[in-house]
Amino acid sequence: MGDKQHPYPVQVVWTGNHGSGTQTYQGYGREHEIRVAGKPVIAGSSDAAYRGDGSKHNPEDLLVAALSSCHMLWYLHLAAVAGVAVTAYVDDAAGSLLDRGNEGRFTEVVLRPCVTISADSDPDVAKRVHEDAHHACFIANSVNFPVRCEPRIVIESV
């Protein structure tokens, strides 16, 4: 099977011009829209700590969400292949960002998925599948900081 390139075109449109553009640092909004053809628009802004609208998604939220959802989707696939029946999955993921003025960077993201499996599934296999999912995740393979996974397996009560 050969290599394949998959394009992901995204349009980001700044909507924060409040009349005078970026004449002053305080005078413009950080609001923007993230548009992908055929999908709902995502309302974005910068983090409230950076003069943004805290009620909108910011790039940092979206990066942590991308890592979490990528891991989850790989996990569900690999669990099904391994014969583990997942009945619920909730990840309380958290990212850590070190802010050094104009040189901020993520230092790590920790995924904390709580996975509920059927009573007839093997919890040891369910836990091991997380390691395979971590190595398969395209997003985790693309970042330059650690992505740790601290899974919890819950067996569904009958």
CYANA upper distance limits for C-alpha pairs under 8 A (distance plus 0.5 A):
  9 PRO  CA     36 VAL  CA      7.34
 10 VAL  CA     34 ILE  CA      7.52
 10 VAL  CA     35 ARG  CA      6.38
 10 VAL  CA     36 VAL  CA      5.60
 10 VAL  CA     37 ALA  CA      8.36
 11 GLN  CA     34 ILE  CA      6.45
 11 GLN  CA     35 ARG  CA      5.48
 11 GLN  CA     36 VAL  CA      6.86
 12 VAL  CA     32 HIS  CA      7.23
 12 VAL  CA     33 GLU  CA      6.15
 12 VAL  CA     34 ILE  CA      5.17
 12 VAL  CA     35 ARG  CA      6.62
 13 VAL  CA     32 HIS  CA      5.90
 13 VAL  CA     33 GLU  CA      5.70
 13 VAL  CA     34 ILE  CA      7.15
 13 VAL  CA     35 ARG  CA      8.30
 14 TRP  CA     30 ARG  CA      7.96
 14 TRP  CA     31 GLU  CA      6.74
 14 TRP  CA     32 HIS  CA      4.72
 14 TRP  CA     33 GLU  CA      7.04
 15 THR  CA     29 GLY  CA      8.07
 15 THR  CA     30 ARG  CA      8.21
 15 THR  CA     31 GLU  CA      5.96
 15 THR  CA     32 HIS  CA      5.37
 15 THR  CA     33 GLU  CA      7.54
 16 GLY  CA     21 GLY  CA      8.44
 16 GLY  CA     28 TYR  CA      6.36
 16 GLY  CA     29 GLY  CA      4.47
 16 GLY  CA     30 ARG  CA      5.92
 16 GLY  CA     31 GLU  CA      5.32
 16 GLY  CA     32 HIS  CA      7.06
 17 ASN  CA     21 GLY  CA      5.35
 17 ASN  CA     22 THR  CA      8.01
 17 ASN  CA     28 TYR  CA      6.11
 17 ASN  CA     29 GLY  CA      6.70
 18 HIS  CA     27 GLY  CA      7.71
 18 HIS  CA     28 TYR  CA      6.35
 18 HIS  CA     29 GLY  CA      7.26
 20 SER  CA     27 GLY  CA      7.75
 20 SER  CA     28 TYR  CA      7.95
 21 GLY  CA     27 GLY  CA      7.88
 21 GLY  CA     28 TYR  CA      6.45
 22 THR  CA     27 GLY  CA      7.05
 22 THR  CA     28 TYR  CA      6.11
 23 GLN  CA     27 GLY  CA      7.38
 23 GLN  CA     28 TYR  CA      8.39
 24 THR  CA     28 TYR  CA      7.59
 29 GLY  CA     51 ARG  CA      8.36
 29 GLY  CA     52 GLY  CA      7.61
 30 ARG  CA     45 SER  CA      5.54
 30 ARG  CA     46 SER  CA      6.24
 30 ARG  CA     51 ARG  CA      7.71
 30 ARG  CA     52 GLY  CA      5.93
 30 ARG  CA     53 ASP  CA      7.84
 31 GLU  CA     43 ALA  CA      7.93
 31 GLU  CA     44 GLY  CA      6.19
 31 GLU  CA     45 SER  CA      4.81
 31 GLU  CA     46 SER  CA      7.73
 31 GLU  CA     52 GLY  CA      7.67
 31 GLU  CA     53 ASP  CA      7.61
 32 HIS  CA     43 ALA  CA      6.77
 32 HIS  CA     44 GLY  CA      5.50
 32 HIS  CA     45 SER  CA      6.30
 33 GLU  CA     41 VAL  CA      6.89
 33 GLU  CA     42 ILE  CA      6.21
 33 GLU  CA     43 ALA  CA      5.39
 33 GLU  CA     44 GLY  CA      6.04
 34 ILE  CA     41 VAL  CA      6.28
 34 ILE  CA     42 ILE  CA      5.52
 34 ILE  CA     43 ALA  CA      6.99
 34 ILE  CA     44 GLY  CA      7.24
 35 ARG  CA     39 LYS  CA      7.86
 35 ARG  CA     40 PRO  CA      7.85
 35 ARG  CA     41 VAL  CA      5.61
 35 ARG  CA     42 ILE  CA      7.21
 36 VAL  CA     40 PRO  CA      8.03
 36 VAL  CA     41 VAL  CA      7.66
 42 ILE  CA     57 HIS  CA      8.08
 43 ALA  CA     56 LYS  CA      6.28
 43 ALA  CA     57 HIS  CA      6.91
 44 GLY  CA     56 LYS  CA      5.61
 44 GLY  CA     57 HIS  CA      5.25
 44 GLY  CA     58 ASN  CA      6.03
 44 GLY  CA     59 PRO  CA      8.27
 45 SER  CA     52 GLY  CA      5.92
 45 SER  CA     53 ASP  CA      6.19
 45 SER  CA     54 GLY  CA      8.06
 45 SER  CA     56 LYS  CA      6.24
 45 SER  CA     57 HIS  CA      6.65
 45 SER  CA     58 ASN  CA      5.70
 45 SER  CA     59 PRO  CA      8.35
 46 SER  CA     50 TYR  CA      6.65
 46 SER  CA     51 ARG  CA      7.38
 46 SER  CA     52 GLY  CA      4.84
 46 SER  CA     53 ASP  CA      7.10
 46 SER  CA     54 GLY  CA      8.19
 46 SER  CA     57 HIS  CA      8.21
 46 SER  CA     58 ASN  CA      5.52
 46 SER  CA     59 PRO  CA      7.50
 47 ASP  CA     51 ARG  CA      7.41
 47 ASP  CA     52 GLY  CA      5.51
 47 ASP  CA     53 ASP  CA      7.18
 47 ASP  CA     54 GLY  CA      6.44
 47 ASP  CA     57 HIS  CA      8.46
 47 ASP  CA     58 ASN  CA      6.11
 47 ASP  CA     60 GLU  CA      8.33
 48 ALA  CA     52 GLY  CA      4.77
 48 ALA  CA     53 ASP  CA      5.95
 48 ALA  CA     54 GLY  CA      5.25
 57 HIS  CA     61 ASP  CA      6.70
 57 HIS  CA     62 LEU  CA      7.39
 58 ASN  CA     62 LEU  CA      6.86
 59 PRO  CA     63 LEU  CA      6.64
 60 GLU  CA     64 VAL  CA      6.93
 60 GLU  CA     95 GLY  CA      8.46
 61 ASP  CA     65 ALA  CA      6.59
 62 LEU  CA     66 ALA  CA      6.44
 63 LEU  CA     67 LEU  CA      6.86
 64 VAL  CA     68 SER  CA      6.68
 64 VAL  CA     93 ALA  CA      7.47
 64 VAL  CA     94 ALA  CA      7.26
 64 VAL  CA     95 GLY  CA      6.56
 64 VAL  CA    109 VAL  CA      7.37
 65 ALA  CA     69 SER  CA      6.44
 65 ALA  CA     93 ALA  CA      8.28
 66 ALA  CA     70 CYS  CA      6.41
 66 ALA  CA    139 ILE  CA      7.48
 67 LEU  CA     71 HIS  CA      6.70
 67 LEU  CA    137 CYS  CA      8.35
 67 LEU  CA    139 ILE  CA      6.31
 67 LEU  CA    140 ALA  CA      6.63
 68 SER  CA     72 MET  CA      6.67
 68 SER  CA     91 ASP  CA      7.49
 68 SER  CA     93 ALA  CA      7.02
 68 SER  CA    111 LEU  CA      6.92
 69 SER  CA     73 LEU  CA      6.55
 70 CYS  CA     74 TRP  CA      6.78
 70 CYS  CA    137 CYS  CA      6.22
 70 CYS  CA    138 PHE  CA      7.71
 70 CYS  CA    139 ILE  CA      7.16
 71 HIS  CA     75 TYR  CA      6.43
 71 HIS  CA    133 ALA  CA      6.32
 71 HIS  CA    134 HIS  CA      6.55
 71 HIS  CA    137 CYS  CA      6.16
 72 MET  CA     76 LEU  CA      6.60
 72 MET  CA     89 TYR  CA      8.36
 72 MET  CA    133 ALA  CA      8.28
 73 LEU  CA     77 HIS  CA      6.82
 74 TRP  CA     78 LEU  CA      6.56
 74 TRP  CA    133 ALA  CA      5.60
 74 TRP  CA    134 HIS  CA      8.44
 74 TRP  CA    136 ALA  CA      7.32
 74 TRP  CA    137 CYS  CA      7.02
 75 TYR  CA     79 ALA  CA      6.30
 75 TYR  CA    129 VAL  CA      7.04
 75 TYR  CA    130 HIS  CA      6.66
 75 TYR  CA    132 ASP  CA      8.30
 75 TYR  CA    133 ALA  CA      5.51
 76 LEU  CA     80 ALA  CA      6.68
 76 LEU  CA     86 VAL  CA      7.66
 77 HIS  CA     81 VAL  CA      6.90
 78 LEU  CA     82 ALA  CA      6.59
 78 LEU  CA    129 VAL  CA      7.04
 78 LEU  CA    132 ASP  CA      8.18
 78 LEU  CA    133 ALA  CA      7.45
 79 ALA  CA     83 GLY  CA      6.68
 79 ALA  CA     84 VAL  CA      5.43
 79 ALA  CA     85 ALA  CA      7.46
 79 ALA  CA     86 VAL  CA      7.77
 79 ALA  CA    126 ALA  CA      7.16
 79 ALA  CA    129 VAL  CA      6.80
 80 ALA  CA     84 VAL  CA      6.04
 80 ALA  CA     85 ALA  CA      6.87
 80 ALA  CA     86 VAL  CA      8.32
 82 ALA  CA    125 VAL  CA      8.05
 82 ALA  CA    129 VAL  CA      8.47
 83 GLY  CA    121 SER  CA      7.68
 84 VAL  CA    117 ILE  CA      7.43
 84 VAL  CA    118 SER  CA      8.16
 84 VAL  CA    121 SER  CA      5.63
 84 VAL  CA    122 ASP  CA      7.18
 84 VAL  CA    125 VAL  CA      7.89
 84 VAL  CA    126 ALA  CA      6.74
 85 ALA  CA    117 ILE  CA      6.00
 85 ALA  CA    118 SER  CA      6.05
 85 ALA  CA    121 SER  CA      6.65
 86 VAL  CA    115 VAL  CA      7.36
 86 VAL  CA    116 THR  CA      6.32
 86 VAL  CA    117 ILE  CA      4.89
 86 VAL  CA    118 SER  CA      6.95
 87 THR  CA    115 VAL  CA      8.25
 87 THR  CA    116 THR  CA      6.04
 87 THR  CA    117 ILE  CA      5.95
 87 THR  CA    118 SER  CA      7.07
 87 THR  CA    156 GLU  CA      8.33
 88 ALA  CA    115 VAL  CA      6.34
 88 ALA  CA    116 THR  CA      5.43
 88 ALA  CA    117 ILE  CA      7.63
 89 TYR  CA    113 PRO  CA      7.15
 89 TYR  CA    114 CYS  CA      6.28
 89 TYR  CA    115 VAL  CA      5.08
 89 TYR  CA    116 THR  CA      6.80
 90 VAL  CA    113 PRO  CA      6.00
 90 VAL  CA    114 CYS  CA      5.80
 90 VAL  CA    115 VAL  CA      7.14
 91 ASP  CA    111 LEU  CA      6.97
 91 ASP  CA    112 ARG  CA      5.73
 91 ASP  CA    113 PRO  CA      4.38
 91 ASP  CA    114 CYS  CA      6.56
 92 ASP  CA    111 LEU  CA      7.08
 92 ASP  CA    112 ARG  CA      5.75
 92 ASP  CA    113 PRO  CA      6.84
 93 ALA  CA    109 VAL  CA      7.68
 93 ALA  CA    110 VAL  CA      6.17
 93 ALA  CA    111 LEU  CA      4.87
 93 ALA  CA    112 ARG  CA      6.02
 93 ALA  CA    113 PRO  CA      8.03
 94 ALA  CA    109 VAL  CA      6.19
 94 ALA  CA    110 VAL  CA      5.94
 94 ALA  CA    111 LEU  CA      7.14
 95 GLY  CA    106 PHE  CA      7.56
 95 GLY  CA    107 THR  CA      8.36
 95 GLY  CA    108 GLU  CA      6.43
 95 GLY  CA    109 VAL  CA      4.66
 95 GLY  CA    110 VAL  CA      6.83
 96 SER  CA    106 PHE  CA      6.15
 96 SER  CA    107 THR  CA      6.19
 96 SER  CA    108 GLU  CA      6.01
 96 SER  CA    109 VAL  CA      6.70
 97 LEU  CA    104 GLY  CA      7.32
 97 LEU  CA    105 ARG  CA      6.01
 97 LEU  CA    106 PHE  CA      4.65
 97 LEU  CA    107 THR  CA      6.25
 97 LEU  CA    108 GLU  CA      8.00
 98 LEU  CA    104 GLY  CA      5.93
 98 LEU  CA    105 ARG  CA      5.96
 98 LEU  CA    106 PHE  CA      6.57
 98 LEU  CA    107 THR  CA      6.97
 99 ASP  CA    103 GLU  CA      7.19
 99 ASP  CA    104 GLY  CA      4.64
 99 ASP  CA    105 ARG  CA      7.13
100 ARG  CA    104 GLY  CA      5.57
106 PHE  CA    145 PHE  CA      7.19
107 THR  CA    145 PHE  CA      6.16
107 THR  CA    146 PRO  CA      7.55
108 GLU  CA    145 PHE  CA      5.95
108 GLU  CA    146 PRO  CA      5.40
108 GLU  CA    147 VAL  CA      6.24
108 GLU  CA    148 ARG  CA      8.05
109 VAL  CA    145 PHE  CA      8.34
109 VAL  CA    146 PRO  CA      7.06
109 VAL  CA    147 VAL  CA      5.33
109 VAL  CA    148 ARG  CA      6.81
110 VAL  CA    147 VAL  CA      6.28
110 VAL  CA    148 ARG  CA      5.25
110 VAL  CA    149 CYS  CA      6.25
110 VAL  CA    150 GLU  CA      7.69
111 LEU  CA    147 VAL  CA      7.85
111 LEU  CA    148 ARG  CA      6.58
111 LEU  CA    149 CYS  CA      5.16
111 LEU  CA    150 GLU  CA      6.56
111 LEU  CA    151 PRO  CA      7.98
112 ARG  CA    149 CYS  CA      6.52
112 ARG  CA    150 GLU  CA      5.38
112 ARG  CA    151 PRO  CA      5.80
112 ARG  CA    152 ARG  CA      7.84
113 PRO  CA    149 CYS  CA      8.15
113 PRO  CA    150 GLU  CA      7.38
113 PRO  CA    151 PRO  CA      5.41
113 PRO  CA    152 ARG  CA      6.76
114 CYS  CA    151 PRO  CA      6.47
114 CYS  CA    152 ARG  CA      5.23
114 CYS  CA    153 ILE  CA      6.44
114 CYS  CA    154 VAL  CA      7.62
115 VAL  CA    151 PRO  CA      7.92
115 VAL  CA    152 ARG  CA      6.69
115 VAL  CA    153 ILE  CA      5.47
115 VAL  CA    154 VAL  CA      6.49
116 THR  CA    153 ILE  CA      6.45
116 THR  CA    154 VAL  CA      5.08
116 THR  CA    155 ILE  CA      6.11
116 THR  CA    156 GLU  CA      6.46
117 ILE  CA    121 SER  CA      6.79
117 ILE  CA    123 PRO  CA      8.14
117 ILE  CA    126 ALA  CA      8.34
117 ILE  CA    153 ILE  CA      7.75
117 ILE  CA    154 VAL  CA      6.77
117 ILE  CA    155 ILE  CA      5.59
117 ILE  CA    156 GLU  CA      6.16
118 SER  CA    155 ILE  CA      6.46
118 SER  CA    156 GLU  CA      5.61
118 SER  CA    157 SER  CA      8.41
119 ALA  CA    155 ILE  CA      6.06
119 ALA  CA    156 GLU  CA      5.98
119 ALA  CA    157 SER  CA      7.24
119 ALA  CA    158 VAL  CA      7.51
121 SER  CA    126 ALA  CA      8.20
122 ASP  CA    126 ALA  CA      6.74
123 PRO  CA    127 LYS  CA      6.64
123 PRO  CA    153 ILE  CA      7.09
123 PRO  CA    155 ILE  CA      7.95
124 ASP  CA    128 ARG  CA      6.73
125 VAL  CA    129 VAL  CA      6.65
126 ALA  CA    130 HIS  CA      7.76
126 ALA  CA    153 ILE  CA      7.70
127 LYS  CA    131 GLU  CA      8.36
127 LYS  CA    151 PRO  CA      7.53
127 LYS  CA    152 ARG  CA      8.22
127 LYS  CA    153 ILE  CA      7.24
128 ARG  CA    132 ASP  CA      7.68
129 VAL  CA    133 ALA  CA      6.67
130 HIS  CA    134 HIS  CA      6.55
130 HIS  CA    149 CYS  CA      8.08
130 HIS  CA    151 PRO  CA      7.96
131 GLU  CA    135 HIS  CA      6.95
132 ASP  CA    136 ALA  CA      6.69
133 ALA  CA    137 CYS  CA      6.57
134 HIS  CA    140 ALA  CA      7.56
134 HIS  CA    149 CYS  CA      8.28
135 HIS  CA    140 ALA  CA      8.18
135 HIS  CA    141 ASN  CA      7.67
136 ALA  CA    141 ASN  CA      8.18
137 CYS  CA    141 ASN  CA      6.72
138 PHE  CA    142 SER  CA      6.86
139 ILE  CA    143 VAL  CA      7.18
140 ALA  CA    147 VAL  CA      7.06
